[in-house]
Amino acid sequence: MSIQVYECKKHGQVEVLIRSLDIPPTRVCSKCGLPMPNVISAPAIVDVRRTWNDKANDYRHDPYTQAKAQLRNLDRENQEHQGTRPMKITEPMLQEAAKRIDEDNRRPVDPLAVPKRAHRMQRRARQQTQV
């Protein structure tokens, strides 16, 4: 399916959706009945903008790029909030951060780990007060 542009001398340009691959060189104007030649026009401009969420999803796929993004964000935040000088991000720093991220990604995540720990601590505190 394509959108073709035909131009009538009286009524101007008309866009027509054509479902077949055979594109007729002329078309009859529906208003005046005169033949309209097919006009070559520029293709549509498609502006694909990525959101921060799309970029974050890309960073999650690769520990190295995720480490690079985290170190850059940390450096930027330190500069903005604490007035520090820019940090030089070195390859060993990236490798170490990527290694930690990869280990964290491989470890199964328990969503109840924090509540379980808090419950255990409360139970221990009660047991100590009872003794």
N, C-alpha and C positions, 0 to 999 in steps of 0.2 A: 504494500500500500504506500502510495506516495502522494504528496500534495504538489500539484502543478499550478503554475500561475499562467493565466490567459489574460490578454489585454484587449479590451474593446475601445475603439477610438472615441466613442461617446461616453461610456460609463466607467472607464478606467479599468484597473486590474481586478481580477476575480480569482480567488483560490478555489481549486477543485480537488477533492479527494478522489483518486483513481485507484481502484482495487486490483487492476490487472497490470501486467508488465508492458502491455501495448499502450503506449502513450500517443494519443492522436495529435498531429501537428496543429490542427485547428479545431475550434469548437464554436457552436452557434451561441450567440448572446441570447439569454432568456428574455431580456427586456426589449431589444430592438431587432433581433433576428440577423444581425450582421455577423460575418465570420470573425472569430477572435484567434489570432495566432498565439502559439505557445511562447512564453517569454522565459528566458533563462534568468533565474534569480539566485541571489546568494543563499547558501544554506543557513538554516537557523542557528543562532548562537546558543549553545547550551552551557550554562554556568553551573558547574558542579562544585559546590562548596562543601567542605567537610566540617562537621562539627567537632568539638573537643572530644565528644564521646566516641566518634569514629576513630579519631587518632589514638585515643586511649586503648581501644580494642586492638589496634594494630600493635601498640607497644606490648600488650599482654602476650602476644604470640611468641616473641623472641626475648629471652632474658637479657641479652646484650643491649638491645634498643631500649628495653624497659629500664635497665640500669643507667643508660646514658640520659634518658629523659628524667629519671629521678634525681640524678646528680645535678643536672642543669636547673631543675626546679628548685632544689635545695639551695644551690648557689644564688639563684635569682632572689629567692625569699630572704636569704641572709643579707644580700646587698640592699634590698628594699627596707627591711625592718631593723637591721642592726647596723647598717652603714658600713659593712665590711668590704674589703677589696675583692675583685673577682678572683675566684679560685681557679687554678689551673687543673683541669681534669685530665689525669694521665691514664695511660692504658692499663697499668697495674690496678688503679682504682676501679676502672670499669670492669676488669676481669674479676676482681674480688666481689664487687657488688652483684655482677651477673651470676657468679657462683652461688651467693647467698639467696638470690631470687630464685634460681633454678632449684635449689634445695627446698625452699619454702613451697614452690609450686608442686614438687613431687610428694611432699608430705600431705597426707589426707587432712582435710579441714574438718574439725568437729565444731559445729555451730554452738553446741552447748558447753564448750570447754570452760568459758568464764563463769556461767551460772553454776556449773558443777563445782568448780574450785571455791566459789563463794559459799556454797552450801556446805562443803567439807570444812571450811574454816569456821563457819558458824557452829557446826556440830562439835568440832574440837573445843571451841571456846566454851560451849555448854558443858561438855564433859569435864573440862578443867575446873569450872566453877562448882560442879557437883561434888568433886572430890575434896 
